[in-house]
Amino acid sequence: MDNRILRTIIEKFRGGPVGLNNISTAIGEESGTIEEVYEPFLIKEGYMKRHPGAAKLPRPHTDTWAL
């Protein structure tokens, strides 16, 4: 699921910023599950940054990831 979230942000939203509701709709997962389960891990590992009302991937990741 982590890869699916990251791939969606990269491919559909050009790396962000993108709102949590948009991510949840795009991948078919509850926004609460993403916010409570996946997002903290992705932020802690440096794969995602949290912005007011949106998530964004650090720029180097959007250019170099081969998901």
PDBQT receptor file of N, H, CA, C and O in Angstrom, charges set to zero:
ATOM      1  N   MET A   1       0.830  -1.202   0.000  1.00  0.00    +0.000 N 
ATOM      2  CA  MET A   1       0.000   0.000   0.000  1.00  0.00    +0.000 C 
ATOM      3  C   MET A   1       0.866   1.254   0.000  1.00  0.00    +0.000 C 
ATOM      4  O   MET A   1       0.505   2.253  -0.622  1.00  0.00    +0.000 OA
ATOM      5  N   ASP A   2       2.010   1.214   0.695  1.00  0.00    +0.000 N 
ATOM      6  H   ASP A   2       2.303   0.402   1.200  1.00  0.00    +0.000 HD
ATOM      7  CA  ASP A   2       2.888   2.389   0.712  1.00  0.00    +0.000 C 
ATOM      8  C   ASP A   2       3.311   2.768  -0.704  1.00  0.00    +0.000 C 
ATOM      9  O   ASP A   2       3.267   3.939  -1.081  1.00  0.00    +0.000 OA
ATOM     10  N   ASN A   3       3.720   1.771  -1.484  1.00  0.00    +0.000 N 
ATOM     11  H   ASN A   3       3.756   0.820  -1.178  1.00  0.00    +0.000 HD
ATOM     12  CA  ASN A   3       4.116   2.041  -2.864  1.00  0.00    +0.000 C 
ATOM     13  C   ASN A   3       2.960   2.581  -3.685  1.00  0.00    +0.000 C 
ATOM     14  O   ASN A   3       3.147   3.453  -4.533  1.00  0.00    +0.000 OA
ATOM     15  N   ARG A   4       1.779   2.070  -3.438  1.00  0.00    +0.000 N 
ATOM     16  H   ARG A   4       1.627   1.362  -2.749  1.00  0.00    +0.000 HD
ATOM     17  CA  ARG A   4       0.603   2.538  -4.172  1.00  0.00    +0.000 C 
ATOM     18  C   ARG A   4       0.322   4.008  -3.869  1.00  0.00    +0.000 C 
ATOM     19  O   ARG A   4      -0.013   4.778  -4.770  1.00  0.00    +0.000 OA
ATOM     20  N   ILE A   5       0.457   4.390  -2.620  1.00  0.00    +0.000 N 
ATOM     21  H   ILE A   5       0.729   3.765  -1.888  1.00  0.00    +0.000 HD
ATOM     22  CA  ILE A   5       0.261   5.792  -2.235  1.00  0.00    +0.000 C 
ATOM     23  C   ILE A   5       1.308   6.668  -2.909  1.00  0.00    +0.000 C 
ATOM     24  O   ILE A   5       0.974   7.694  -3.501  1.00  0.00    +0.000 OA
ATOM     25  N   LEU A   6       2.565   6.269  -2.823  1.00  0.00    +0.000 N 
ATOM     26  H   LEU A   6       2.836   5.435  -2.343  1.00  0.00    +0.000 HD
ATOM     27  CA  LEU A   6       3.641   7.061  -3.415  1.00  0.00    +0.000 C 
ATOM     28  C   LEU A   6       3.497   7.145  -4.931  1.00  0.00    +0.000 C 
ATOM     29  O   LEU A   6       3.653   8.218  -5.513  1.00  0.00    +0.000 OA
ATOM     30  N   ARG A   7       3.202   6.021  -5.567  1.00  0.00    +0.000 N 
ATOM     31  H   ARG A   7       3.075   5.149  -5.094  1.00  0.00    +0.000 HD
ATOM     32  CA  ARG A   7       3.034   6.011  -7.018  1.00  0.00    +0.000 C 
ATOM     33  C   ARG A   7       1.891   6.938  -7.442  1.00  0.00    +0.000 C 
ATOM     34  O   ARG A   7       2.000   7.649  -8.442  1.00  0.00    +0.000 OA
ATOM     35  N   THR A   8       0.811   6.927  -6.684  1.00  0.00    +0.000 N 
ATOM     36  H   THR A   8       0.723   6.350  -5.872  1.00  0.00    +0.000 HD
ATOM     37  CA  THR A   8      -0.335   7.788  -6.988  1.00  0.00    +0.000 C 
ATOM     38  C   THR A   8       0.038   9.255  -6.877  1.00  0.00    +0.000 C 
ATOM     39  O   THR A   8      -0.319  10.054  -7.743  1.00  0.00    +0.000 OA
ATOM     40  N   ILE A   9       0.754   9.617  -5.820  1.00  0.00    +0.000 N 
ATOM     41  H   ILE A   9       1.044   8.968  -5.117  1.00  0.00    +0.000 HD
ATOM     42  CA  ILE A   9       1.166  11.015  -5.655  1.00  0.00    +0.000 C 
ATOM     43  C   ILE A   9       2.081  11.436  -6.798  1.00  0.00    +0.000 C 
ATOM     44  O   ILE A   9       1.968  12.552  -7.304  1.00  0.00    +0.000 OA
ATOM     45  N   ILE A  10       2.981  10.555  -7.207  1.00  0.00    +0.000 N 
ATOM     46  H   ILE A  10       3.073   9.648  -6.796  1.00  0.00    +0.000 HD
ATOM     47  CA  ILE A  10       3.918  10.879  -8.288  1.00  0.00    +0.000 C 
ATOM     48  C   ILE A  10       3.195  10.961  -9.631  1.00  0.00    +0.000 C 
ATOM     49  O   ILE A  10       3.313  11.956 -10.347  1.00  0.00    +0.000 OA
ATOM     50  N   GLU A  11       2.450   9.913  -9.967  1.00  0.00    +0.000 N 
ATOM     51  H   GLU A  11       2.355   9.104  -9.386  1.00  0.00    +0.000 HD
ATOM     52  CA  GLU A  11       1.878   9.815 -11.310  1.00  0.00    +0.000 C 
ATOM     53  C   GLU A  11       0.639  10.672 -11.519  1.00  0.00    +0.000 C 
ATOM     54  O   GLU A  11       0.476  11.268 -12.584  1.00  0.00    +0.000 OA
ATOM     55  N   LYS A  12      -0.222  10.745 -10.537  1.00  0.00    +0.000 N 
ATOM     56  H   LYS A  12      -0.089  10.261  -9.672  1.00  0.00    +0.000 HD
ATOM     57  CA  LYS A  12      -1.476  11.474 -10.726  1.00  0.00    +0.000 C 
ATOM     58  C   LYS A  12      -1.417  12.916 -10.258  1.00  0.00    +0.000 C 
ATOM     59  O   LYS A  12      -2.164  13.767 -10.741  1.00  0.00    +0.000 OA
ATOM     60  N   PHE A  13      -0.511  13.191  -9.302  1.00  0.00    +0.000 N 
ATOM     61  H   PHE A  13       0.096  12.500  -8.909  1.00  0.00    +0.000 HD
ATOM     62  CA  PHE A  13      -0.478  14.533  -8.716  1.00  0.00    +0.000 C 
ATOM     63  C   PHE A  13       0.885  15.198  -8.836  1.00  0.00    +0.000 C 
ATOM     64  O   PHE A  13       1.143  16.202  -8.172  1.00  0.00    +0.000 OA
ATOM     65  N   ARG A  14       1.764  14.650  -9.677  1.00  0.00    +0.000 N 
ATOM     66  H   ARG A  14       1.554  13.835 -10.217  1.00  0.00    +0.000 HD
ATOM     67  CA  ARG A  14       3.085  15.232  -9.965  1.00  0.00    +0.000 C 
ATOM     68  C   ARG A  14       3.910  15.528  -8.721  1.00  0.00    +0.000 C 
ATOM     69  O   ARG A  14       4.634  16.522  -8.670  1.00  0.00    +0.000 OA
ATOM     70  N   GLY A  15       3.799  14.667  -7.726  1.00  0.00    +0.000 N 
ATOM     71  H   GLY A  15       3.211  13.859  -7.767  1.00  0.00    +0.000 HD
ATOM     72  CA  GLY A  15       4.596  14.830  -6.514  1.00  0.00    +0.000 C 
ATOM     73  C   GLY A  15       3.957  15.687  -5.448  1.00  0.00    +0.000 C 
ATOM     74  O   GLY A  15       4.507  15.827  -4.356  1.00  0.00    +0.000 OA
ATOM     75  N   GLY A  16       2.815  16.258  -5.739  1.00  0.00    +0.000 N 
ATOM     76  H   GLY A  16       2.368  16.145  -6.627  1.00  0.00    +0.000 HD
ATOM     77  CA  GLY A  16       2.087  17.040  -4.745  1.00  0.00    +0.000 C 
ATOM     78  C   GLY A  16       2.386  18.514  -4.831  1.00  0.00    +0.000 C 
ATOM     79  O   GLY A  16       3.129  18.946  -5.713  1.00  0.00    +0.000 OA
ATOM     80  N   PRO A  17       1.831  19.281  -3.948  1.00  0.00    +0.000 N 
ATOM     81  CA  PRO A  17       1.023  18.879  -2.802  1.00  0.00    +0.000 C 
ATOM     82  C   PRO A  17      -0.352  18.380  -3.224  1.00  0.00    +0.000 C 
ATOM     83  O   PRO A  17      -0.924  18.832  -4.215  1.00  0.00    +0.000 OA
ATOM     84  N   VAL A  18      -0.859  17.443  -2.451  1.00  0.00    +0.000 N 
ATOM     85  H   VAL A  18      -0.394  17.075  -1.645  1.00  0.00    +0.000 HD
ATOM     86  CA  VAL A  18      -2.163  16.844  -2.723  1.00  0.00    +0.000 C 
ATOM     87  C   VAL A  18      -2.859  16.573  -1.394  1.00  0.00    +0.000 C 
ATOM     88  O   VAL A  18      -2.226  16.156  -0.423  1.00  0.00    +0.000 OA
ATOM     89  N   GLY A  19      -4.139  16.809  -1.362  1.00  0.00    +0.000 N 
ATOM     90  H   GLY A  19      -4.653  17.147  -2.151  1.00  0.00    +0.000 HD
ATOM     91  CA  GLY A  19      -4.912  16.597  -0.148  1.00  0.00    +0.000 C 
ATOM     92  C   GLY A  19      -5.141  15.125   0.149  1.00  0.00    +0.000 C 
ATOM     93  O   GLY A  19      -5.176  14.288  -0.754  1.00  0.00    +0.000 OA
ATOM     94  N   LEU A  20      -5.294  14.833   1.408  1.00  0.00    +0.000 N 
ATOM     95  H   LEU A  20      -5.266  15.512   2.141  1.00  0.00    +0.000 HD
ATOM     96  CA  LEU A  20      -5.509  13.463   1.865  1.00  0.00    +0.000 C 
ATOM     97  C   LEU A  20      -6.757  12.851   1.245  1.00  0.00    +0.000 C 
ATOM     98  O   LEU A  20      -6.750  11.676   0.878  1.00  0.00    +0.000 OA
ATOM     99  N   ASN A  21      -7.814  13.618   1.126  1.00  0.00    +0.000 N 
ATOM    100  H   ASN A  21      -7.820  14.573   1.425  1.00  0.00    +0.000 HD
ATOM    101  CA  ASN A  21      -9.046  13.105   0.522  1.00  0.00    +0.000 C 
ATOM    102  C   ASN A  21      -8.845  12.742  -0.941  1.00  0.00    +0.000 C 
ATOM    103  O   ASN A  21      -9.420  11.765  -1.419  1.00  0.00    +0.000 OA
ATOM    104  N   ASN A  22      -8.043  13.509  -1.651  1.00  0.00    +0.000 N 
ATOM    105  H   ASN A  22      -7.576  14.303  -1.263  1.00  0.00    +0.000 HD
ATOM    106  CA  ASN A  22      -7.752  13.186  -3.052  1.00  0.00    +0.000 C 
ATOM    107  C   ASN A  22      -6.955  11.893  -3.172  1.00  0.00    +0.000 C 
ATOM    108  O   ASN A  22      -7.209  11.082  -4.063  1.00  0.00    +0.000 OA
ATOM    109  N   ILE A  23      -5.993  11.702  -2.276  1.00  0.00    +0.000 N 
ATOM    110  H   ILE A  23      -5.787  12.361  -1.552  1.00  0.00    +0.000 HD
ATOM    111  CA  ILE A  23      -5.220  10.459  -2.286  1.00  0.00    +0.000 C 
ATOM    112  C   ILE A  23      -6.139   9.277  -1.989  1.00  0.00    +0.000 C 
ATOM    113  O   ILE A  23      -6.089   8.261  -2.682  1.00  0.00    +0.000 OA
ATOM    114  N   SER A  24      -6.976   9.408  -0.963  1.00  0.00    +0.000 N 
ATOM    115  H   SER A  24      -7.017  10.233  -0.400  1.00  0.00    +0.000 HD
ATOM    116  CA  SER A  24      -7.842   8.297  -0.579  1.00  0.00    +0.000 C 
ATOM    117  C   SER A  24      -8.824   7.934  -1.694  1.00  0.00    +0.000 C 
ATOM    118  O   SER A  24      -9.098   6.756  -1.923  1.00  0.00    +0.000 OA
ATOM    119  N   THR A  25      -9.341   8.927  -2.373  1.00  0.00    +0.000 N 
ATOM    120  H   THR A  25      -9.118   9.884  -2.187  1.00  0.00    +0.000 HD
ATOM    121  CA  THR A  25     -10.243   8.661  -3.493  1.00  0.00    +0.000 C 
ATOM    122  C   THR A  25      -9.508   7.969  -4.632  1.00  0.00    +0.000 C 
ATOM    123  O   THR A  25     -10.036   7.036  -5.237  1.00  0.00    +0.000 OA
ATOM    124  N   ALA A  26      -8.308   8.416  -4.924  1.00  0.00    +0.000 N 
ATOM    125  H   ALA A  26      -7.879   9.175  -4.432  1.00  0.00    +0.000 HD
ATOM    126  CA  ALA A  26      -7.540   7.860  -6.037  1.00  0.00    +0.000 C 
ATOM    127  C   ALA A  26      -7.144   6.401  -5.815  1.00  0.00    +0.000 C 
ATOM    128  O   ALA A  26      -7.062   5.633  -6.774  1.00  0.00    +0.000 OA
ATOM    129  N   ILE A  27      -6.899   6.011  -4.567  1.00  0.00    +0.000 N 
ATOM    130  H   ILE A  27      -6.965   6.634  -3.789  1.00  0.00    +0.000 HD
ATOM    131  CA  ILE A  27      -6.469   4.634  -4.321  1.00  0.00    +0.000 C 
ATOM    132  C   ILE A  27      -7.559   3.761  -3.713  1.00  0.00    +0.000 C 
ATOM    133  O   ILE A  27      -7.362   2.559  -3.536  1.00  0.00    +0.000 OA
ATOM    134  N   GLY A  28      -8.700   4.348  -3.395  1.00  0.00    +0.000 N 
ATOM    135  H   GLY A  28      -8.861   5.325  -3.538  1.00  0.00    +0.000 HD
ATOM    136  CA  GLY A  28      -9.812   3.580  -2.851  1.00  0.00    +0.000 C 
ATOM    137  C   GLY A  28      -9.611   3.115  -1.420  1.00  0.00    +0.000 C 
ATOM    138  O   GLY A  28     -10.032   2.018  -1.053  1.00  0.00    +0.000 OA
ATOM    139  N   GLU A  29      -8.983   3.931  -0.628  1.00  0.00    +0.000 N 
ATOM    140  H   GLU A  29      -8.641   4.822  -0.926  1.00  0.00    +0.000 HD
ATOM    141  CA  GLU A  29      -8.728   3.626   0.786  1.00  0.00    +0.000 C 
ATOM    142  C   GLU A  29      -9.318   4.744   1.636  1.00  0.00    +0.000 C 
ATOM    143  O   GLU A  29      -9.362   5.894   1.201  1.00  0.00    +0.000 OA
ATOM    144  N   GLU A  30      -9.766   4.420   2.833  1.00  0.00    +0.000 N 
ATOM    145  H   GLU A  30      -9.730   3.485   3.186  1.00  0.00    +0.000 HD
ATOM    146  CA  GLU A  30     -10.314   5.422   3.738  1.00  0.00    +0.000 C 
ATOM    147  C   GLU A  30      -9.243   6.443   4.114  1.00  0.00    +0.000 C 
ATOM    148  O   GLU A  30      -8.100   6.076   4.383  1.00  0.00    +0.000 OA
ATOM    149  N   SER A  31      -9.611   7.712   4.132  1.00  0.00    +0.000 N 
ATOM    150  H   SER A  31     -10.540   8.010   3.913  1.00  0.00    +0.000 HD
ATOM    151  CA  SER A  31      -8.636   8.756   4.462  1.00  0.00    +0.000 C 
ATOM    152  C   SER A  31      -8.121   8.599   5.889  1.00  0.00    +0.000 C 
ATOM    153  O   SER A  31      -6.957   8.891   6.160  1.00  0.00    +0.000 OA
ATOM    154  N   GLY A  32      -8.968   8.144   6.798  1.00  0.00    +0.000 N 
ATOM    155  H   GLY A  32      -9.915   7.907   6.579  1.00  0.00    +0.000 HD
ATOM    156  CA  GLY A  32      -8.546   7.928   8.182  1.00  0.00    +0.000 C 
ATOM    157  C   GLY A  32      -7.466   6.864   8.291  1.00  0.00    +0.000 C 
ATOM    158  O   GLY A  32      -6.538   7.001   9.088  1.00  0.00    +0.000 OA
ATOM    159  N   THR A  33      -7.578   5.806   7.498  1.00  0.00    +0.000 N 
ATOM    160  H   THR A  33      -8.332   5.695   6.851  1.00  0.00    +0.000 HD
ATOM    161  CA  THR A  33      -6.566   4.751   7.499  1.00  0.00    +0.000 C 
ATOM    162  C   THR A  33      -5.243   5.272   6.970  1.00  0.00    +0.000 C 
ATOM    163  O   THR A  33      -4.186   4.972   7.524  1.00  0.00    +0.000 OA
ATOM    164  N   ILE A  34      -5.298   6.046   5.909  1.00  0.00    +0.000 N 
ATOM    165  H   ILE A  34      -6.157   6.290   5.459  1.00  0.00    +0.000 HD
ATOM    166  CA  ILE A  34      -4.070   6.615   5.358  1.00  0.00    +0.000 C 
ATOM    167  C   ILE A  34      -3.424   7.532   6.386  1.00  0.00    +0.000 C 
ATOM    168  O   ILE A  34      -2.217   7.462   6.619  1.00  0.00    +0.000 OA
ATOM    169  N   GLU A  35      -4.227   8.388   6.997  1.00  0.00    +0.000 N 
ATOM    170  H   GLU A  35      -5.207   8.445   6.808  1.00  0.00    +0.000 HD
ATOM    171  CA  GLU A  35      -3.705   9.364   7.961  1.00  0.00    +0.000 C 
ATOM    172  C   GLU A  35      -3.133   8.704   9.214  1.00  0.00    +0.000 C 
ATOM    173  O   GLU A  35      -2.122   9.163   9.745  1.00  0.00    +0.000 OA
ATOM    174  N   GLU A  36      -3.756   7.655   9.680  1.00  0.00    +0.000 N 
ATOM    175  H   GLU A  36      -4.578   7.283   9.249  1.00  0.00    +0.000 HD
ATOM    176  CA  GLU A  36      -3.331   7.026  10.933  1.00  0.00    +0.000 C 
ATOM    177  C   GLU A  36      -2.296   5.926  10.767  1.00  0.00    +0.000 C 
ATOM    178  O   GLU A  36      -1.489   5.701  11.669  1.00  0.00    +0.000 OA
ATOM    179  N   VAL A  37      -2.303   5.233   9.627  1.00  0.00    +0.000 N 
ATOM    180  H   VAL A  37      -2.958   5.415   8.894  1.00  0.00    +0.000 HD
ATOM    181  CA  VAL A  37      -1.429   4.075   9.452  1.00  0.00    +0.000 C 
ATOM    182  C   VAL A  37      -0.263   4.366   8.519  1.00  0.00    +0.000 C 
ATOM    183  O   VAL A  37       0.894   4.202   8.906  1.00  0.00    +0.000 OA
ATOM    184  N   TYR A  38      -0.550   4.790   7.305  1.00  0.00    +0.000 N 
ATOM    185  H   TYR A  38      -1.490   4.923   6.991  1.00  0.00    +0.000 HD
ATOM    186  CA  TYR A  38       0.489   4.898   6.276  1.00  0.00    +0.000 C 
ATOM    187  C   TYR A  38       1.267   6.209   6.326  1.00  0.00    +0.000 C 
ATOM    188  O   TYR A  38       2.494   6.208   6.217  1.00  0.00    +0.000 OA
ATOM    189  N   GLU A  39       0.571   7.309   6.489  1.00  0.00    +0.000 N 
ATOM    190  H   GLU A  39      -0.425   7.309   6.577  1.00  0.00    +0.000 HD
ATOM    191  CA  GLU A  39       1.221   8.613   6.458  1.00  0.00    +0.000 C 
ATOM    192  C   GLU A  39       2.317   8.778   7.518  1.00  0.00    +0.000 C 
ATOM    193  O   GLU A  39       3.397   9.263   7.182  1.00  0.00    +0.000 OA
ATOM    194  N   PRO A  40       2.088   8.395   8.783  1.00  0.00    +0.000 N 
ATOM    195  CA  PRO A  40       3.169   8.552   9.773  1.00  0.00    +0.000 C 
ATOM    196  C   PRO A  40       4.448   7.792   9.392  1.00  0.00    +0.000 C 
ATOM    197  O   PRO A  40       5.555   8.297   9.579  1.00  0.00    +0.000 OA
ATOM    198  N   PHE A  41       4.284   6.581   8.860  1.00  0.00    +0.000 N 
ATOM    199  H   PHE A  41       3.384   6.170   8.709  1.00  0.00    +0.000 HD
ATOM    200  CA  PHE A  41       5.446   5.805   8.431  1.00  0.00    +0.000 C 
ATOM    201  C   PHE A  41       6.171   6.492   7.280  1.00  0.00    +0.000 C 
ATOM    202  O   PHE A  41       7.395   6.623   7.308  1.00  0.00    +0.000 OA
ATOM    203  N   LEU A  42       5.433   6.927   6.278  1.00  0.00    +0.000 N 
ATOM    204  H   LEU A  42       4.439   6.820   6.255  1.00  0.00    +0.000 HD
ATOM    205  CA  LEU A  42       6.053   7.568   5.115  1.00  0.00    +0.000 C 
ATOM    206  C   LEU A  42       6.756   8.864   5.489  1.00  0.00    +0.000 C 
ATOM    207  O   LEU A  42       7.806   9.180   4.929  1.00  0.00    +0.000 OA
ATOM    208  N   ILE A  43       6.200   9.608   6.416  1.00  0.00    +0.000 N 
ATOM    209  H   ILE A  43       5.348   9.351   6.871  1.00  0.00    +0.000 HD
ATOM    210  CA  ILE A  43       6.838  10.836   6.890  1.00  0.00    +0.000 C 
ATOM    211  C   ILE A  43       8.088  10.507   7.695  1.00  0.00    +0.000 C 
ATOM    212  O   ILE A  43       9.136  11.121   7.497  1.00  0.00    +0.000 OA
ATOM    213  N   LYS A  44       7.982   9.549   8.594  1.00  0.00    +0.000 N 
ATOM    214  H   LYS A  44       7.130   9.050   8.755  1.00  0.00    +0.000 HD
ATOM    215  CA  LYS A  44       9.119   9.165   9.435  1.00  0.00    +0.000 C 
ATOM    216  C   LYS A  44      10.303   8.686   8.599  1.00  0.00    +0.000 C 
ATOM    217  O   LYS A  44      11.453   8.988   8.914  1.00  0.00    +0.000 OA
ATOM    218  N   GLU A  45      10.022   7.946   7.545  1.00  0.00    +0.000 N 
ATOM    219  H   GLU A  45       9.087   7.700   7.288  1.00  0.00    +0.000 HD
ATOM    220  CA  GLU A  45      11.083   7.413   6.683  1.00  0.00    +0.000 C 
ATOM    221  C   GLU A  45      11.584   8.427   5.653  1.00  0.00    +0.000 C 
ATOM    222  O   GLU A  45      12.519   8.136   4.907  1.00  0.00    +0.000 OA
ATOM    223  N   GLY A  46      10.976   9.607   5.605  1.00  0.00    +0.000 N 
ATOM    224  H   GLY A  46      10.217   9.843   6.211  1.00  0.00    +0.000 HD
ATOM    225  CA  GLY A  46      11.432  10.658   4.703  1.00  0.00    +0.000 C 
ATOM    226  C   GLY A  46      10.872  10.582   3.290  1.00  0.00    +0.000 C 
ATOM    227  O   GLY A  46      11.352  11.277   2.393  1.00  0.00    +0.000 OA
ATOM    228  N   TYR A  47       9.858   9.742   3.085  1.00  0.00    +0.000 N 
ATOM    229  H   TYR A  47       9.468   9.178   3.813  1.00  0.00    +0.000 HD
ATOM    230  CA  TYR A  47       9.271   9.603   1.749  1.00  0.00    +0.000 C 
ATOM    231  C   TYR A  47       8.216  10.658   1.458  1.00  0.00    +0.000 C 
ATOM    232  O   TYR A  47       7.859  10.889   0.303  1.00  0.00    +0.000 OA
ATOM    233  N   MET A  48       7.722  11.293   2.507  1.00  0.00    +0.000 N 
ATOM    234  H   MET A  48       8.012  11.106   3.446  1.00  0.00    +0.000 HD
ATOM    235  CA  MET A  48       6.647  12.261   2.348  1.00  0.00    +0.000 C 
ATOM    236  C   MET A  48       6.834  13.387   3.353  1.00  0.00    +0.000 C 
ATOM    237  O   MET A  48       7.347  13.177   4.452  1.00  0.00    +0.000 OA
ATOM    238  N   LYS A  49       6.414  14.578   2.963  1.00  0.00    +0.000 N 
ATOM    239  H   LYS A  49       5.998  14.748   2.070  1.00  0.00    +0.000 HD
ATOM    240  CA  LYS A  49       6.400  15.726   3.873  1.00  0.00    +0.000 C 
ATOM    241  C   LYS A  49       4.960  16.147   4.067  1.00  0.00    +0.000 C 
ATOM    242  O   LYS A  49       4.142  16.064   3.150  1.00  0.00    +0.000 OA
ATOM    243  N   ARG A  50       4.666  16.593   5.254  1.00  0.00    +0.000 N 
ATOM    244  H   ARG A  50       5.330  16.661   5.998  1.00  0.00    +0.000 HD
ATOM    245  CA  ARG A  50       3.314  17.057   5.559  1.00  0.00    +0.000 C 
ATOM    246  C   ARG A  50       3.281  18.569   5.465  1.00  0.00    +0.000 C 
ATOM    247  O   ARG A  50       4.109  19.256   6.064  1.00  0.00    +0.000 OA
ATOM    248  N   HIS A  51       2.336  19.079   4.721  1.00  0.00    +0.000 N 
ATOM    249  H   HIS A  51       1.664  18.521   4.234  1.00  0.00    +0.000 HD
ATOM    250  CA  HIS A  51       2.106  20.510   4.590  1.00  0.00    +0.000 C 
ATOM    251  C   HIS A  51       0.694  20.789   5.083  1.00  0.00    +0.000 C 
ATOM    252  O   HIS A  51      -0.126  19.872   5.135  1.00  0.00    +0.000 OA
ATOM    253  N   PRO A  52       0.392  22.018   5.441  1.00  0.00    +0.000 N 
ATOM    254  CA  PRO A  52      -0.966  22.319   5.909  1.00  0.00    +0.000 C 
ATOM    255  C   PRO A  52      -2.018  21.888   4.881  1.00  0.00    +0.000 C 
ATOM    256  O   PRO A  52      -2.129  22.467   3.801  1.00  0.00    +0.000 OA
ATOM    257  N   GLY A  53      -2.771  20.877   5.241  1.00  0.00    +0.000 N 
ATOM    258  H   GLY A  53      -2.681  20.407   6.119  1.00  0.00    +0.000 HD
ATOM    259  CA  GLY A  53      -3.845  20.408   4.379  1.00  0.00    +0.000 C 
ATOM    260  C   GLY A  53      -3.420  19.561   3.202  1.00  0.00    +0.000 C 
ATOM    261  O   GLY A  53      -4.254  19.208   2.368  1.00  0.00    +0.000 OA
ATOM    262  N   ALA A  54      -2.136  19.222   3.108  1.00  0.00    +0.000 N 
ATOM    263  H   ALA A  54      -1.458  19.509   3.785  1.00  0.00    +0.000 HD
ATOM    264  CA  ALA A  54      -1.676  18.468   1.940  1.00  0.00    +0.000 C 
ATOM    265  C   ALA A  54      -0.429  17.660   2.265  1.00  0.00    +0.000 C 
ATOM    266  O   ALA A  54       0.267  17.916   3.247  1.00  0.00    +0.000 OA
ATOM    267  N   ALA A  55      -0.172  16.685   1.416  1.00  0.00    +0.000 N 
ATOM    268  H   ALA A  55      -0.738  16.477   0.619  1.00  0.00    +0.000 HD
ATOM    269  CA  ALA A  55       1.058  15.899   1.504  1.00  0.00    +0.000 C 
ATOM    270  C   ALA A  55       1.886  16.182   0.258  1.00  0.00    +0.000 C 
ATOM    271  O   ALA A  55       1.341  16.468  -0.808  1.00  0.00    +0.000 OA
ATOM    272  N   LYS A  56       3.179  16.103   0.395  1.00  0.00    +0.000 N 
ATOM    273  H   LYS A  56       3.622  15.871   1.261  1.00  0.00    +0.000 HD
ATOM    274  CA  LYS A  56       4.059  16.376  -0.729  1.00  0.00    +0.000 C 
ATOM    275  C   LYS A  56       5.272  15.470  -0.619  1.00  0.00    +0.000 C 
ATOM    276  O   LYS A  56       5.741  15.183   0.483  1.00  0.00    +0.000 OA
ATOM    277  N   LEU A  57       5.777  15.021  -1.749  1.00  0.00    +0.000 N 
ATOM    278  H   LEU A  57       5.396  15.254  -2.644  1.00  0.00    +0.000 HD
ATOM    279  CA  LEU A  57       6.982  14.212  -1.753  1.00  0.00    +0.000 C 
ATOM    280  C   LEU A  57       8.193  15.116  -1.891  1.00  0.00    +0.000 C 
ATOM    281  O   LEU A  57       8.151  16.098  -2.632  1.00  0.00    +0.000 OA
ATOM    282  N   PRO A  58       9.281  14.795  -1.182  1.00  0.00    +0.000 N 
ATOM    283  CA  PRO A  58      10.514  15.563  -1.386  1.00  0.00    +0.000 C 
ATOM    284  C   PRO A  58      10.938  15.447  -2.851  1.00  0.00    +0.000 C 
ATOM    285  O   PRO A  58      10.825  14.367  -3.429  1.00  0.00    +0.000 OA
ATOM    286  N   ARG A  59      11.404  16.490  -3.444  1.00  0.00    +0.000 N 
ATOM    287  H   ARG A  59      11.496  17.368  -2.974  1.00  0.00    +0.000 HD
ATOM    288  CA  ARG A  59      11.679  16.549  -4.882  1.00  0.00    +0.000 C 
ATOM    289  C   ARG A  59      12.581  15.432  -5.411  1.00  0.00    +0.000 C 
ATOM    290  O   ARG A  59      12.257  14.863  -6.453  1.00  0.00    +0.000 OA
ATOM    291  N   PRO A  60      13.680  15.088  -4.762  1.00  0.00    +0.000 N 
ATOM    292  CA  PRO A  60      14.528  14.034  -5.335  1.00  0.00    +0.000 C 
ATOM    293  C   PRO A  60      13.795  12.709  -5.526  1.00  0.00    +0.000 C 
ATOM    294  O   PRO A  60      14.099  11.964  -6.457  1.00  0.00    +0.000 OA
ATOM    295  N   HIS A  61      12.847  12.413  -4.667  1.00  0.00    +0.000 N 
ATOM    296  H   HIS A  61      12.600  13.018  -3.911  1.00  0.00    +0.000 HD
ATOM    297  CA  HIS A  61      12.130  11.150  -4.779  1.00  0.00    +0.000 C 
ATOM    298  C   HIS A  61      11.269  11.096  -6.028  1.00  0.00    +0.000 C 
ATOM    299  O   HIS A  61      11.148  10.034  -6.637  1.00  0.00    +0.000 OA
ATOM    300  N   THR A  62      10.683  12.184  -6.418  1.00  0.00    +0.000 N 
ATOM    301  H   THR A  62      10.782  13.047  -5.923  1.00  0.00    +0.000 HD
ATOM    302  CA  THR A  62       9.792  12.158  -7.572  1.00  0.00    +0.000 C 
ATOM    303  C   THR A  62      10.563  11.950  -8.859  1.00  0.00    +0.000 C 
ATOM    304  O   THR A  62       9.992  11.469  -9.838  1.00  0.00    +0.000 OA
ATOM    305  N   ASP A  63      11.839  12.296  -8.892  1.00  0.00    +0.000 N 
ATOM    306  H   ASP A  63      12.303  12.686  -8.096  1.00  0.00    +0.000 HD
ATOM    307  CA  ASP A  63      12.645  12.164 -10.092  1.00  0.00    +0.000 C 
ATOM    308  C   ASP A  63      13.350  10.819 -10.200  1.00  0.00    +0.000 C 
ATOM    309  O   ASP A  63      13.624  10.364 -11.310  1.00  0.00    +0.000 OA
ATOM    310  N   THR A  64      13.651  10.171  -9.080  1.00  0.00    +0.000 N 
ATOM    311  H   THR A  64      13.429  10.541  -8.178  1.00  0.00    +0.000 HD
ATOM    312  CA  THR A  64      14.542   9.025  -9.123  1.00  0.00    +0.000 C 
ATOM    313  C   THR A  64      13.899   7.699  -8.757  1.00  0.00    +0.000 C 
ATOM    314  O   THR A  64      14.517   6.656  -8.972  1.00  0.00    +0.000 OA
ATOM    315  N   TRP A  65      12.707   7.689  -8.222  1.00  0.00    +0.000 N 
ATOM    316  H   TRP A  65      12.205   8.536  -8.048  1.00  0.00    +0.000 HD
ATOM    317  CA  TRP A  65      12.118   6.423  -7.802  1.00  0.00    +0.000 C 
ATOM    318  C   TRP A  65      11.707   5.582  -8.985  1.00  0.00    +0.000 C 
ATOM    319  O   TRP A  65      11.108   6.073  -9.942  1.00  0.00    +0.000 OA
ATOM    320  N   ALA A  66      12.027   4.339  -8.908  1.00  0.00    +0.000 N 
ATOM    321  H   ALA A  66      12.513   3.940  -8.130  1.00  0.00    +0.000 HD
ATOM    322  CA  ALA A  66      11.534   3.364  -9.885  1.00  0.00    +0.000 C 
ATOM    323  C   ALA A  66      10.566   2.456  -9.140  1.00  0.00    +0.000 C 
ATOM    324  O   ALA A  66      10.956   1.410  -8.623  1.00  0.00    +0.000 OA
ATOM    325  N   LEU A  67       9.333   2.853  -9.092  1.00  0.00    +0.000 N 
ATOM    326  H   LEU A  67       9.017   3.703  -9.512  1.00  0.00    +0.000 HD
ATOM    327  CA  LEU A  67       8.347   2.099  -8.314  1.00  0.00    +0.000 C 
ATOM    328  C   LEU A  67       7.845   0.934  -9.121  1.00  0.00    +0.000 C 
ATOM    329  O   LEU A  67       7.004   0.170  -8.646  1.00  0.00    +0.000 OA
TER     330      LEU A  67
